[in-house]
Amino acid sequence: MKVHGIVRRSSSFNTGRIEHLYKNPQAHIEGNMKLHYGDLTDSTCLVKIINEVKPTEIYNLGAQSHVK
C-alpha cells in the first residue's frame, strides 16, 4: 500500500506528528509514503495530484490549523 499526503507550501515543514513514519525505512525509502505540495482548497492542484497518483481511496484528514 502506498500513502500520499498533501502539505501546504506556505506551511513550515513540520513532520513531528509523522516522524515515526520517517524513521521506518520501509515507509519512505521503498516509496510507500510520499508528500506532495498543494492546498486542499485548490481544486486544480487536487485534480493534478489525483490524476498523477490515481488513488483507489481518498481520505480527507485536513483541518483548520487554529482548531483545538
KOLDREN-541306 format. One record per residue (C-alpha): x, y, z; residue number from 1; residue in three letters. Coordinates in nm, 4 decimals, decimal comma. Example, Ala and Ser with C-alpha at 12.3 -4.5 7.8 and 13.67 -1.06 7.14 Angstrom:
      east     north        up  pos  code
    1,2300   -0,4500    0,7800    1   Ala
    1,3670   -0,1060    0,7140    2   Ser
END
This chain:
      east     north        up  pos  code
    0,0000    0,0000    0,0000    1   Met
    0,1227    0,3486   -0,0826    2   Lys
    0,0200    0,6576    0,1131    3   Val
    0,0244    1,0081   -0,0340    4   His
   -0,0241    1,3286    0,1644    5   Gly
   -0,0544    1,6976    0,0849    6   Ile
    0,1487    1,9694    0,2571    7   Val
    0,0823    2,3409    0,2014    8   Arg
    0,3830    2,5269    0,0611    9   Arg
    0,3129    2,8144    0,2987   10   Ser
    0,3351    2,5822    0,5982   11   Ser
    0,6523    2,5281    0,7894   12   Ser
    0,7553    2,1721    0,7142   13   Phe
    0,6672    2,0189    1,0495   14   Asn
    0,6699    1,6418    1,0401   15   Thr
    0,6644    1,5922    1,4172   16   Gly
    0,3369    1,4019    1,4135   17   Arg
    0,4568    1,1640    1,1432   18   Ile
    0,8232    1,1475    1,2455   19   Glu
    0,7828    0,7835    1,3477   20   His
    0,6887    0,7029    0,9879   21   Leu
    1,0025    0,8713    0,8537   22   Tyr
    1,2119    0,6671    1,0961   23   Lys
    1,0714    0,3491    0,9393   24   Asn
    1,2842    0,2941    0,6260   25   Pro
    1,0191    0,0788    0,4591   26   Gln
    0,7697    0,3656    0,4765   27   Ala
    0,9631    0,6140    0,2652   28   His
    1,2705    0,4551    0,1075   29   Ile
    1,0640    0,1951   -0,0772   30   Glu
    0,8272    0,4665   -0,1961   31   Gly
    0,5342    0,3683    0,0243   32   Asn
    0,4865    0,7238    0,1539   33   Met
    0,5063    1,0464   -0,0448   34   Lys
    0,4186    1,4052    0,0440   35   Leu
    0,3019    1,6427   -0,2298   36   His
    0,2936    2,0207   -0,2054   37   Tyr
   -0,0562    2,1579   -0,2507   38   Gly
   -0,3634    2,3071   -0,0891   39   Asp
   -0,6915    2,1308   -0,0118   40   Leu
   -0,8810    2,4439   -0,1200   41   Thr
   -0,7171    2,4486   -0,4656   42   Asp
   -0,9228    2,2190   -0,6898   43   Ser
   -0,6730    2,2437   -0,9774   44   Thr
   -0,3966    2,1214   -0,7501   45   Cys
   -0,6114    1,8371   -0,6175   46   Leu
   -0,7104    1,7225   -0,9669   47   Val
   -0,3439    1,7242   -1,0739   48   Lys
   -0,2374    1,5120   -0,7754   49   Ile
   -0,5333    1,2735   -0,8146   50   Ile
   -0,4579    1,2276   -1,1857   51   Asn
   -0,0915    1,1632   -1,1072   52   Glu
   -0,1472    0,9229   -0,8170   53   Val
   -0,4683    0,7542   -0,9399   54   Lys
   -0,5760    0,6549   -0,5876   55   Pro
   -0,8268    0,3797   -0,5150   56   Thr
   -0,9352    0,5536   -0,1926   57   Glu
   -0,9215    0,9131   -0,0670   58   Ile
   -0,9384    1,0281    0,2969   59   Tyr
   -0,9591    1,3972    0,3855   60   Asn
   -0,7817    1,4470    0,7175   61   Leu
   -0,7300    1,8198    0,6695   62   Gly
   -0,8412    2,0626    0,9389   63   Ala
   -0,8109    2,4290    1,0215   64   Gln
   -0,4812    2,4893    1,1976   65   Ser
   -0,6431    2,7096    1,4622   66   His
   -0,8945    2,4434    1,5763   67   Val
   -0,8160    2,3000    1,9199   68   Lys
END
